[in-house]
């Protein structure tokens, strides 16, 4: 599955991989049909390097605003509402190109009643995405929930992530002890490769999954183009959803 997903990504992201532009479904079919040929000619390390380069080029087109790194919890801060966020693959800082403007939208609604903590110890590399999300990132996200529970009594925690960051949130949910479920206000997941997968127990009560029409990442295909890069317009909706549940 990793090899197939990698080739699907190459089919649409790497210049010259296909002789001419194809629709997403056609690209997937062609890439799959060439699977054995590519595996024979491209070693694993070379393939990984090509994938990293492809993802980097994809994200160059996304405008970065606001703070790319936030460690409010780790700096000892508290607020009634805490956002713990995991960035997408290859994105910078610990908030990434979507998490940065997300702060702007939330700040307009919650003012000084919110702080932000990005997920650390999380490489956000291509292999992590192909593996279903970074284990170390998920462990850190769950640890940040525990930090919030002990450091900021009475606060409400919202977990969020984009692309592989959404995978990380799914994995982190499985690591959160049931004794801490009560502090979780909800999950906001953008471009979620695990769309439709239920979270454990009552954590599944308040989940907002935002998947743009035509985003094949949400359908399980490693095709990070077009609709997958256009989630900034959805941020006001996500921020308003959190506001309704916030303290």
Short mmCIF file of the C-alpha atoms (twelve columns), coordinates in Angstrom:
data_MODEL
# 
_entry.id   MODEL 
# 
loop_
_atom_site.group_PDB 
_atom_site.id 
_atom_site.type_symbol 
_atom_site.label_atom_id 
_atom_site.label_alt_id 
_atom_site.label_comp_id 
_atom_site.label_asym_id 
_atom_site.label_seq_id 
_atom_site.Cartn_x 
_atom_site.Cartn_y 
_atom_site.Cartn_z 
_atom_site.pdbx_PDB_model_num 
ATOM 1   C CA . UNK A 1   0.000   0.000  0.000   1 
ATOM 2   C CA . UNK A 2   2.854   2.415  0.751   1 
ATOM 3   C CA . UNK A 3   4.354   1.845  -2.683  1 
ATOM 4   C CA . UNK A 4   1.022   2.281  -4.437  1 
ATOM 5   C CA . UNK A 5   0.257   5.462  -2.510  1 
ATOM 6   C CA . UNK A 6   3.714   6.821  -3.279  1 
ATOM 7   C CA . UNK A 7   3.243   6.231  -6.973  1 
ATOM 8   C CA . UNK A 8   -0.164  7.855  -6.930  1 
ATOM 9   C CA . UNK A 9   1.451   10.936 -5.461  1 
ATOM 10  C CA . UNK A 10  4.206   10.894 -8.063  1 
ATOM 11  C CA . UNK A 11  1.692   10.536 -10.865 1 
ATOM 12  C CA . UNK A 12  0.212   13.965 -10.235 1 
ATOM 13  C CA . UNK A 13  2.894   15.870 -8.325  1 
ATOM 14  C CA . UNK A 14  6.200   15.264 -10.086 1 
ATOM 15  C CA . UNK A 15  6.814   17.073 -13.404 1 
ATOM 16  C CA . UNK A 16  7.368   14.678 -16.274 1 
ATOM 17  C CA . UNK A 17  6.211   11.561 -14.448 1 
ATOM 18  C CA . UNK A 18  3.303   11.271 -16.852 1 
ATOM 19  C CA . UNK A 19  3.554   12.212 -20.517 1 
ATOM 20  C CA . UNK A 20  0.470   14.434 -20.371 1 
ATOM 21  C CA . UNK A 21  -1.958  15.786 -17.738 1 
ATOM 22  C CA . UNK A 22  -4.609  13.322 -16.623 1 
ATOM 23  C CA . UNK A 23  -7.706  13.437 -14.470 1 
ATOM 24  C CA . UNK A 24  -7.180  12.258 -10.868 1 
ATOM 25  C CA . UNK A 25  -8.811  8.896  -11.526 1 
ATOM 26  C CA . UNK A 26  -6.889  8.364  -14.774 1 
ATOM 27  C CA . UNK A 27  -3.647  9.319  -13.062 1 
ATOM 28  C CA . UNK A 28  -4.348  6.799  -10.322 1 
ATOM 29  C CA . UNK A 29  -5.023  4.074  -12.902 1 
ATOM 30  C CA . UNK A 30  -1.865  4.821  -14.877 1 
ATOM 31  C CA . UNK A 31  0.294   5.022  -11.753 1 
ATOM 32  C CA . UNK A 32  -1.033  1.706  -10.488 1 
ATOM 33  C CA . UNK A 33  -0.456  0.006  -13.839 1 
ATOM 34  C CA . UNK A 34  3.169   1.184  -13.816 1 
ATOM 35  C CA . UNK A 35  3.784   0.027  -10.249 1 
ATOM 36  C CA . UNK A 36  6.132   -2.886 -10.984 1 
ATOM 37  C CA . UNK A 37  8.111   -0.875 -13.536 1 
ATOM 38  C CA . UNK A 38  8.737   2.018  -11.124 1 
ATOM 39  C CA . UNK A 39  9.613   -0.206 -8.171  1 
ATOM 40  C CA . UNK A 40  12.196  -1.934 -10.382 1 
ATOM 41  C CA . UNK A 41  13.807  1.341  -11.462 1 
ATOM 42  C CA . UNK A 42  13.501  3.588  -8.366  1 
ATOM 43  C CA . UNK A 43  14.962  2.536  -5.042  1 
ATOM 44  C CA . UNK A 44  13.201  3.246  -1.770  1 
ATOM 45  C CA . UNK A 45  15.534  6.073  -0.746  1 
ATOM 46  C CA . UNK A 46  15.272  7.770  -4.127  1 
ATOM 47  C CA . UNK A 47  11.497  7.426  -4.049  1 
ATOM 48  C CA . UNK A 48  11.323  8.918  -0.564  1 
ATOM 49  C CA . UNK A 49  13.462  11.905 -1.619  1 
ATOM 50  C CA . UNK A 50  11.250  12.481 -4.653  1 
ATOM 51  C CA . UNK A 51  8.132   12.375 -2.527  1 
ATOM 52  C CA . UNK A 52  9.555   14.861 -0.034  1 
ATOM 53  C CA . UNK A 53  10.410  17.227 -2.886  1 
ATOM 54  C CA . UNK A 54  6.936   16.859 -4.383  1 
ATOM 55  C CA . UNK A 55  5.212   17.694 -1.114  1 
ATOM 56  C CA . UNK A 56  7.517   20.665 -0.540  1 
ATOM 57  C CA . UNK A 57  6.643   22.089 -3.947  1 
ATOM 58  C CA . UNK A 58  2.943   21.555 -3.297  1 
ATOM 59  C CA . UNK A 59  3.048   23.569 -0.062  1 
ATOM 60  C CA . UNK A 60  5.082   26.427 -1.537  1 
ATOM 61  C CA . UNK A 61  1.850   27.738 -3.052  1 
ATOM 62  C CA . UNK A 62  0.130   28.098 0.325   1 
ATOM 63  C CA . UNK A 63  0.414   31.534 1.901   1 
ATOM 64  C CA . UNK A 64  1.848   31.399 5.430   1 
ATOM 65  C CA . UNK A 65  0.544   33.934 7.928   1 
ATOM 66  C CA . UNK A 66  0.603   34.360 11.680  1 
ATOM 67  C CA . UNK A 67  2.702   32.285 14.052  1 
ATOM 68  C CA . UNK A 68  4.003   29.039 12.603  1 
ATOM 69  C CA . UNK A 69  5.159   27.852 16.025  1 
ATOM 70  C CA . UNK A 70  3.121   28.039 19.243  1 
ATOM 71  C CA . UNK A 71  4.058   26.433 22.532  1 
ATOM 72  C CA . UNK A 72  1.753   28.228 24.946  1 
ATOM 73  C CA . UNK A 73  1.108   25.170 27.116  1 
ATOM 74  C CA . UNK A 74  4.780   24.279 27.303  1 
ATOM 75  C CA . UNK A 75  5.498   27.879 28.347  1 
ATOM 76  C CA . UNK A 76  3.153   27.458 31.309  1 
ATOM 77  C CA . UNK A 77  0.233   29.480 29.971  1 
ATOM 78  C CA . UNK A 78  -3.450  28.696 30.488  1 
ATOM 79  C CA . UNK A 79  -6.771  29.981 29.166  1 
ATOM 80  C CA . UNK A 80  -10.364 28.765 29.295  1 
ATOM 81  C CA . UNK A 81  -9.904  27.223 25.831  1 
ATOM 82  C CA . UNK A 82  -6.847  25.394 24.522  1 
ATOM 83  C CA . UNK A 83  -6.221  24.471 20.880  1 
ATOM 84  C CA . UNK A 84  -3.808  21.577 20.298  1 
ATOM 85  C CA . UNK A 85  -2.987  21.455 16.602  1 
ATOM 86  C CA . UNK A 86  -1.033  19.116 14.298  1 
ATOM 87  C CA . UNK A 87  0.267   20.484 10.998  1 
ATOM 88  C CA . UNK A 88  0.206   18.780 7.603   1 
ATOM 89  C CA . UNK A 89  3.005   16.903 5.874   1 
ATOM 90  C CA . UNK A 90  6.234   18.925 5.300   1 
ATOM 91  C CA . UNK A 91  4.731   22.096 6.784   1 
ATOM 92  C CA . UNK A 92  6.871   24.455 8.836   1 
ATOM 93  C CA . UNK A 93  6.898   25.197 12.570  1 
ATOM 94  C CA . UNK A 94  4.439   23.192 14.648  1 
ATOM 95  C CA . UNK A 95  1.281   24.965 13.422  1 
ATOM 96  C CA . UNK A 96  1.889   24.968 9.670   1 
ATOM 97  C CA . UNK A 97  0.342   26.985 6.904   1 
ATOM 98  C CA . UNK A 98  -3.266  26.333 7.934   1 
ATOM 99  C CA . UNK A 99  -2.798  26.441 11.692  1 
ATOM 100 C CA . UNK A 100 -1.303  29.925 11.466  1 
ATOM 101 C CA . UNK A 101 -4.343  31.683 9.943   1 
ATOM 102 C CA . UNK A 102 -6.628  29.473 12.057  1 
ATOM 103 C CA . UNK A 103 -5.285  31.378 15.066  1 
ATOM 104 C CA . UNK A 104 -6.371  34.640 13.445  1 
ATOM 105 C CA . UNK A 105 -9.958  33.442 13.016  1 
ATOM 106 C CA . UNK A 106 -10.197 31.958 16.510  1 
ATOM 107 C CA . UNK A 107 -8.655  35.054 18.061  1 
ATOM 108 C CA . UNK A 108 -11.334 37.272 16.556  1 
ATOM 109 C CA . UNK A 109 -14.041 35.174 18.235  1 
ATOM 110 C CA . UNK A 110 -12.442 34.051 21.505  1 
ATOM 111 C CA . UNK A 111 -10.109 37.015 22.107  1 
ATOM 112 C CA . UNK A 112 -7.955  36.322 25.189  1 
ATOM 113 C CA . UNK A 113 -9.895  33.173 26.119  1 
ATOM 114 C CA . UNK A 114 -7.748  30.870 23.967  1 
ATOM 115 C CA . UNK A 115 -4.159  29.646 23.771  1 
ATOM 116 C CA . UNK A 116 -2.430  27.438 21.204  1 
ATOM 117 C CA . UNK A 117 -0.102  24.471 21.380  1 
ATOM 118 C CA . UNK A 118 1.379   22.852 18.305  1 
ATOM 119 C CA . UNK A 119 2.267   19.176 18.275  1 
ATOM 120 C CA . UNK A 120 6.001   18.592 18.756  1 
ATOM 121 C CA . UNK A 121 8.258   15.562 18.296  1 
ATOM 122 C CA . UNK A 122 6.422   15.144 15.010  1 
ATOM 123 C CA . UNK A 123 8.481   15.050 11.786  1 
ATOM 124 C CA . UNK A 124 5.428   15.447 9.516   1 
ATOM 125 C CA . UNK A 125 7.242   13.589 6.755   1 
ATOM 126 C CA . UNK A 126 5.847   11.634 3.832   1 
ATOM 127 C CA . UNK A 127 6.537   8.237  5.386   1 
ATOM 128 C CA . UNK A 128 4.468   9.248  8.406   1 
ATOM 129 C CA . UNK A 129 1.522   10.041 6.169   1 
ATOM 130 C CA . UNK A 130 1.866   6.792  4.221   1 
ATOM 131 C CA . UNK A 131 2.002   4.896  7.538   1 
ATOM 132 C CA . UNK A 132 -1.306  6.410  8.629   1 
ATOM 133 C CA . UNK A 133 0.102   9.236  10.735  1 
ATOM 134 C CA . UNK A 134 3.122   9.789  12.962  1 
ATOM 135 C CA . UNK A 135 3.162   7.693  16.138  1 
ATOM 136 C CA . UNK A 136 5.504   10.124 17.897  1 
ATOM 137 C CA . UNK A 137 3.260   13.040 16.929  1 
ATOM 138 C CA . UNK A 138 0.206   11.227 18.289  1 
ATOM 139 C CA . UNK A 139 2.015   10.487 21.541  1 
ATOM 140 C CA . UNK A 140 2.952   14.154 21.890  1 
ATOM 141 C CA . UNK A 141 -0.593  15.310 21.183  1 
ATOM 142 C CA . UNK A 142 -1.947  12.990 23.868  1 
ATOM 143 C CA . UNK A 143 0.775   14.201 26.225  1 
ATOM 144 C CA . UNK A 144 -0.261  17.798 25.569  1 
ATOM 145 C CA . UNK A 145 -3.822  16.872 26.560  1 
ATOM 146 C CA . UNK A 146 -2.462  15.451 29.799  1 
ATOM 147 C CA . UNK A 147 -0.433  18.623 30.346  1 
ATOM 148 C CA . UNK A 148 -3.556  20.722 29.856  1 
ATOM 149 C CA . UNK A 149 -5.520  18.536 32.273  1 
ATOM 150 C CA . UNK A 150 -2.986  18.964 35.056  1 
ATOM 151 C CA . UNK A 151 -1.764  22.492 34.344  1 
ATOM 152 C CA . UNK A 152 -5.001  24.247 33.407  1 
ATOM 153 C CA . UNK A 153 -7.784  22.967 35.658  1 
ATOM 154 C CA . UNK A 154 -11.222 23.746 34.274  1 
ATOM 155 C CA . UNK A 155 -10.057 24.513 30.740  1 
ATOM 156 C CA . UNK A 156 -11.597 22.966 27.645  1 
ATOM 157 C CA . UNK A 157 -9.320  21.381 25.046  1 
ATOM 158 C CA . UNK A 158 -9.916  21.226 21.290  1 
ATOM 159 C CA . UNK A 159 -7.810  18.956 19.093  1 
ATOM 160 C CA . UNK A 160 -7.292  19.842 15.461  1 
ATOM 161 C CA . UNK A 161 -5.139  18.893 12.510  1 
ATOM 162 C CA . UNK A 162 -4.753  19.168 8.773   1 
ATOM 163 C CA . UNK A 163 -4.003  16.260 6.420   1 
ATOM 164 C CA . UNK A 164 -1.465  14.036 8.234   1 
ATOM 165 C CA . UNK A 165 -2.230  16.194 11.271  1 
ATOM 166 C CA . UNK A 166 -5.770  14.808 11.164  1 
ATOM 167 C CA . UNK A 167 -4.311  11.288 11.125  1 
ATOM 168 C CA . UNK A 168 -2.258  12.235 14.172  1 
ATOM 169 C CA . UNK A 169 -5.401  13.433 15.955  1 
ATOM 170 C CA . UNK A 170 -7.136  10.113 15.234  1 
ATOM 171 C CA . UNK A 171 -4.190  8.208  16.688  1 
ATOM 172 C CA . UNK A 172 -3.885  10.544 19.668  1 
ATOM 173 C CA . UNK A 173 -7.553  10.005 20.516  1 
ATOM 174 C CA . UNK A 174 -6.802  6.333  21.126  1 
ATOM 175 C CA . UNK A 175 -4.106  7.294  23.641  1 
ATOM 176 C CA . UNK A 176 -6.192  9.688  25.735  1 
ATOM 177 C CA . UNK A 177 -7.389  8.013  28.963  1 
ATOM 178 C CA . UNK A 178 -11.137 7.982  29.524  1 
ATOM 179 C CA . UNK A 179 -10.602 10.001 32.696  1 
ATOM 180 C CA . UNK A 180 -9.649  12.969 30.498  1 
ATOM 181 C CA . UNK A 181 -12.523 12.716 28.029  1 
ATOM 182 C CA . UNK A 182 -14.461 15.317 30.006  1 
ATOM 183 C CA . UNK A 183 -12.049 18.143 29.180  1 
ATOM 184 C CA . UNK A 184 -12.176 17.538 25.423  1 
ATOM 185 C CA . UNK A 185 -14.424 20.083 23.734  1 
ATOM 186 C CA . UNK A 186 -14.191 18.559 20.290  1 
ATOM 187 C CA . UNK A 187 -12.102 17.719 17.242  1 
ATOM 188 C CA . UNK A 188 -11.745 19.797 14.058  1 
ATOM 189 C CA . UNK A 189 -10.167 17.845 11.200  1 
ATOM 190 C CA . UNK A 190 -9.259  19.362 7.824   1 
ATOM 191 C CA . UNK A 191 -8.558  17.244 4.738   1 
ATOM 192 C CA . UNK A 192 -8.791  14.099 6.856   1 
ATOM 193 C CA . UNK A 193 -7.336  10.940 5.249   1 
ATOM 194 C CA . UNK A 194 -9.298  8.970  7.889   1 
ATOM 195 C CA . UNK A 195 -12.615 10.614 7.101   1 
ATOM 196 C CA . UNK A 196 -15.461 8.496  8.450   1 
ATOM 197 C CA . UNK A 197 -13.414 6.689  11.091  1 
ATOM 198 C CA . UNK A 198 -15.079 7.047  14.488  1 
ATOM 199 C CA . UNK A 199 -13.123 8.291  17.484  1 
ATOM 200 C CA . UNK A 200 -13.212 6.299  20.742  1 
ATOM 201 C CA . UNK A 201 -16.258 6.544  22.993  1 
ATOM 202 C CA . UNK A 202 -17.647 9.972  23.798  1 
ATOM 203 C CA . UNK A 203 -14.757 11.660 21.952  1 
ATOM 204 C CA . UNK A 204 -16.826 11.033 18.829  1 
ATOM 205 C CA . UNK A 205 -19.633 13.267 20.131  1 
ATOM 206 C CA . UNK A 206 -18.270 16.579 18.857  1 
ATOM 207 C CA . UNK A 207 -16.274 16.118 15.662  1 
ATOM 208 C CA . UNK A 208 -16.176 18.511 12.727  1 
ATOM 209 C CA . UNK A 209 -14.582 16.942 9.654   1 
ATOM 210 C CA . UNK A 210 -14.055 19.377 6.801   1 
ATOM 211 C CA . UNK A 211 -13.260 17.796 3.438   1 
ATOM 212 C CA . UNK A 212 -13.443 19.862 0.276   1 
ATOM 213 C CA . UNK A 213 -15.300 18.397 -2.658  1 
ATOM 214 C CA . UNK A 214 -12.801 16.642 -4.884  1 
ATOM 215 C CA . UNK A 215 -10.139 16.235 -2.186  1 
ATOM 216 C CA . UNK A 216 -8.912  12.723 -2.916  1 
ATOM 217 C CA . UNK A 217 -6.785  12.680 0.246   1 
ATOM 218 C CA . UNK A 218 -10.109 12.403 2.067   1 
ATOM 219 C CA . UNK A 219 -10.933 9.391  -0.089  1 
ATOM 220 C CA . UNK A 220 -7.715  7.604  0.811   1 
ATOM 221 C CA . UNK A 221 -5.646  8.424  -2.288  1 
ATOM 222 C CA . UNK A 222 -2.217  10.089 -1.959  1 
ATOM 223 C CA . UNK A 223 -3.080  12.936 -4.320  1 
ATOM 224 C CA . UNK A 224 -2.336  16.226 -2.518  1 
ATOM 225 C CA . UNK A 225 -3.394  18.742 -5.134  1 
ATOM 226 C CA . UNK A 226 -6.151  21.257 -5.900  1 
ATOM 227 C CA . UNK A 227 -8.944  20.946 -3.325  1 
ATOM 228 C CA . UNK A 228 -6.560  19.558 -0.685  1 
ATOM 229 C CA . UNK A 229 -4.679  22.858 -0.690  1 
ATOM 230 C CA . UNK A 230 -7.718  25.107 -0.361  1 
ATOM 231 C CA . UNK A 231 -8.864  24.889 3.257   1 
ATOM 232 C CA . UNK A 232 -8.220  28.459 4.332   1 
ATOM 233 C CA . UNK A 233 -11.721 29.566 3.189   1 
ATOM 234 C CA . UNK A 234 -13.198 27.001 5.612   1 
ATOM 235 C CA . UNK A 235 -11.494 28.489 8.681   1 
ATOM 236 C CA . UNK A 236 -14.338 30.879 9.643   1 
ATOM 237 C CA . UNK A 237 -16.739 27.910 9.732   1 
ATOM 238 C CA . UNK A 238 -14.327 25.894 11.880  1 
ATOM 239 C CA . UNK A 239 -13.710 28.804 14.243  1 
ATOM 240 C CA . UNK A 240 -17.436 29.478 14.640  1 
ATOM 241 C CA . UNK A 241 -18.019 25.785 15.414  1 
ATOM 242 C CA . UNK A 242 -15.428 25.920 18.194  1 
ATOM 243 C CA . UNK A 243 -16.882 29.178 19.524  1 
ATOM 244 C CA . UNK A 244 -20.252 27.505 20.113  1 
ATOM 245 C CA . UNK A 245 -18.595 24.850 22.289  1 
ATOM 246 C CA . UNK A 246 -16.010 27.059 23.957  1 
ATOM 247 C CA . UNK A 247 -15.961 28.408 27.512  1 
# 
